[in-house]
Structure formats: C-alpha cells, structure tokens
Amino acid sequence: MSEAAPLDPEDRKIITLARSARARNGVPEGAAVRDETGRTYVAGTVDLESLQLSALRTAVAMAVASGAQSLEAAAVVTEAETASDEDRAAVRDLGGAGTPVLVAGPDGALRVSVQAG
C-alpha cells in the first residue's frame, strides 16, 4: 500500500462518480472504473438473495460486458480501509497487476491507492 500523490482530474472524476453511486443508491459501496479508451463504468453494491457483488466487482463486470479490453484505473468509496483481495483480483484480471485502485472514504477523501496486483 502507498499513500496517494495528488490526484489527476480523471482519477478525481472516478472517485466522484463512485461516491455519487453510493449516495444515490443508498448502498454500502460505490465504485467506478475507467477503461483503456477513457470510458467509465459506475456501480453500487449488489445485494440480492441470489447474487451478492461488491461495487468494484460489479463495475468491472459492467466494463467487461461492454467490451472493455483493459482498465486504466479503479476507484471504490467505502467505509473499509482498503480494497479487498477479491476486488483487487477482479481489477487485476482486466487491467493487470499495476492498475491503481483508489480507495476513498464516504466523504470522497482518498485514503490510499493500491495496485491491483
């Protein structure tokens, strides 16, 4: 884990989108990912009786389903201190081990930036 350097506008954007998804849907987490073309995919936690997915895994699934070939970055807004191993694995599967995963608190403040790998 490493403390994050100042965010560029594109990384700030995915944190803002993730925060908005969390608030709008009243879910524990919001997430957003940016693919290799700059498109973003935004999601919240899925908690159905037959299907449970974290917000970040849902955002990765949306990117894959939309034809993304890779990821440039991922963000999750959560109460947790860092991204789970399962969430980082999903980002790594599509983006590679070096893909940054930005973890922000509910207020949108970046807590930490970790690599997917």
DRENDO-1510 file (C-alpha; in Angstrom, 1 decimal, always signed):
<recs>
REC; n; res; u; v; w
REC; 1; MET; +0.0; +0.0; +0.0 .
REC; 2; SER; +1.1; +3.5; -0.6 .
REC; 3; GLU; -0.2; +6.9; +0.3 .
REC; 4; ALA; -1.5; +8.6; -2.8 .
REC; 5; ALA; +0.1; +11.5; -4.6 .
REC; 6; PRO; -2.2; +14.4; -5.7 .
REC; 7; LEU; -4.9; +13.1; -8.0 .
REC; 8; ASP; -5.2; +14.0; -11.6 .
REC; 9; PRO; -8.6; +15.2; -12.8 .
REC; 10; GLU; -9.5; +11.8; -14.4 .
REC; 11; ASP; -8.9; +9.9; -11.1 .
REC; 12; ARG; -10.8; +12.5; -9.1 .
REC; 13; LYS; -13.7; +12.0; -11.6 .
REC; 14; ILE; -14.0; +8.3; -10.9 .
REC; 15; ILE; -13.9; +8.9; -7.2 .
REC; 16; THR; -16.7; +11.4; -7.6 .
REC; 17; LEU; -18.7; +9.0; -9.8 .
REC; 18; ALA; -18.2; +6.2; -7.2 .
REC; 19; ARG; -19.3; +8.5; -4.4 .
REC; 20; SER; -22.4; +9.6; -6.3 .
REC; 21; ALA; -23.4; +5.9; -7.0 .
REC; 22; ARG; -23.1; +5.1; -3.3 .
REC; 23; ALA; -25.2; +8.0; -2.2 .
REC; 24; ARG; -27.8; +7.8; -5.0 .
REC; 25; ASN; -28.5; +4.1; -4.4 .
REC; 26; GLY; -28.1; +4.1; -0.6 .
REC; 27; VAL; -25.6; +1.2; -0.8 .
REC; 28; PRO; -22.5; +0.4; +1.4 .
REC; 29; GLU; -20.1; +1.0; -1.5 .
REC; 30; GLY; -19.9; +2.8; -4.8 .
REC; 31; ALA; -17.3; +2.1; -7.5 .
REC; 32; ALA; -16.1; +3.3; -10.9 .
REC; 33; VAL; -13.6; +2.0; -13.3 .
REC; 34; ARG; -12.0; +3.7; -16.4 .
REC; 35; ASP; -11.2; +1.6; -19.4 .
REC; 36; GLU; -8.4; +1.9; -22.0 .
REC; 37; THR; -10.5; +4.3; -24.1 .
REC; 38; GLY; -11.4; +6.6; -21.2 .
REC; 39; ARG; -15.0; +5.2; -20.8 .
REC; 40; THR; -16.2; +4.9; -17.2 .
REC; 41; TYR; -18.4; +2.3; -15.7 .
REC; 42; VAL; -20.2; +3.1; -12.4 .
REC; 43; ALA; -21.8; +0.7; -10.0 .
REC; 44; GLY; -23.0; +0.1; -6.4 .
REC; 45; THR; -23.1; -2.9; -4.2 .
REC; 46; VAL; -25.4; -5.6; -5.4 .
REC; 47; ASP; -27.1; -7.5; -2.5 .
REC; 48; LEU; -29.9; -9.8; -3.8 .
REC; 49; GLU; -30.9; -13.0; -2.2 .
REC; 50; SER; -29.3; -15.0; -5.1 .
REC; 51; LEU; -26.5; -12.6; -6.0 .
REC; 52; GLN; -24.0; -10.6; -3.9 .
REC; 53; LEU; -21.3; -8.5; -5.6 .
REC; 54; SER; -19.2; -5.7; -4.2 .
REC; 55; ALA; -19.5; -2.4; -6.1 .
REC; 56; LEU; -16.0; -2.7; -7.6 .
REC; 57; ARG; -16.6; -6.2; -8.9 .
REC; 58; THR; -19.9; -5.0; -10.3 .
REC; 59; ALA; -18.2; -2.1; -12.1 .
REC; 60; VAL; -15.5; -4.5; -13.5 .
REC; 61; ALA; -18.3; -6.8; -14.7 .
REC; 62; MET; -20.1; -3.9; -16.4 .
REC; 63; ALA; -16.8; -2.9; -18.2 .
REC; 64; VAL; -16.3; -6.5; -19.4 .
REC; 65; ALA; -19.9; -6.8; -20.6 .
REC; 66; SER; -19.5; -3.5; -22.5 .
REC; 67; GLY; -16.4; -4.7; -24.3 .
REC; 68; ALA; -13.6; -3.1; -22.4 .
REC; 69; GLN; -10.2; -4.7; -23.1 .
REC; 70; SER; -8.3; -3.2; -20.2 .
REC; 71; LEU; -8.6; -0.8; -17.3 .
REC; 72; GLU; -6.6; +2.3; -16.6 .
REC; 73; ALA; -7.8; +2.8; -13.0 .
REC; 74; ALA; -10.5; +1.9; -10.5 .
REC; 75; ALA; -12.0; +3.6; -7.5 .
REC; 76; VAL; -14.1; +2.5; -4.6 .
REC; 77; VAL; -15.9; +4.6; -2.0 .
REC; 78; THR; -16.3; +2.6; +1.2 .
REC; 79; GLU; -16.1; +2.5; +5.0 .
REC; 80; ALA; -13.3; -0.1; +4.6 .
REC; 81; GLU; -9.7; +1.0; +5.0 .
REC; 82; THR; -8.6; -0.7; +1.7 .
REC; 83; ALA; -9.9; -2.7; -1.2 .
REC; 84; SER; -10.5; -6.4; -0.6 .
REC; 85; ASP; -8.3; -9.1; -2.1 .
REC; 86; GLU; -11.3; -10.2; -4.2 .
REC; 87; ASP; -11.9; -6.7; -5.5 .
REC; 88; ARG; -8.2; -6.2; -6.4 .
REC; 89; ALA; -8.3; -9.6; -8.2 .
REC; 90; ALA; -11.2; -8.5; -10.4 .
REC; 91; VAL; -9.4; -5.3; -11.3 .
REC; 92; ARG; -6.2; -7.3; -11.9 .
REC; 93; ASP; -8.0; -9.8; -14.2 .
REC; 94; LEU; -9.0; -7.0; -16.6 .
REC; 95; GLY; -6.4; -4.3; -16.0 .
REC; 96; GLY; -3.2; -6.1; -14.9 .
REC; 97; ALA; -1.3; -6.1; -11.7 .
REC; 98; GLY; -0.2; -2.5; -11.9 .
REC; 99; THR; -3.7; -1.0; -12.2 .
REC; 100; PRO; -4.2; +1.6; -9.5 .
REC; 101; VAL; -7.2; +1.0; -7.1 .
REC; 102; LEU; -8.1; +4.3; -5.4 .
REC; 103; VAL; -9.9; +3.8; -2.0 .
REC; 104; ALA; -11.8; +6.7; -0.7 .
REC; 105; GLY; -14.0; +7.3; +2.3 .
REC; 106; PRO; -17.7; +8.2; +2.2 .
REC; 107; ASP; -16.6; +11.9; +2.1 .
REC; 108; GLY; -14.7; +11.3; -1.1 .
REC; 109; ALA; -11.3; +11.8; +0.5 .
REC; 110; LEU; -8.7; +9.4; -0.9 .
REC; 111; ARG; -7.4; +7.1; +1.8 .
REC; 112; VAL; -5.0; +5.0; -0.1 .
REC; 113; SER; -4.0; +3.9; -3.6 .
REC; 114; VAL; -3.1; +0.3; -4.0 .
REC; 115; GLN; -2.1; -1.7; -7.1 .
REC; 116; ALA; -4.4; -4.5; -8.2 .
REC; 117; GLY; -1.6; -7.0; -8.1 .
</recs>
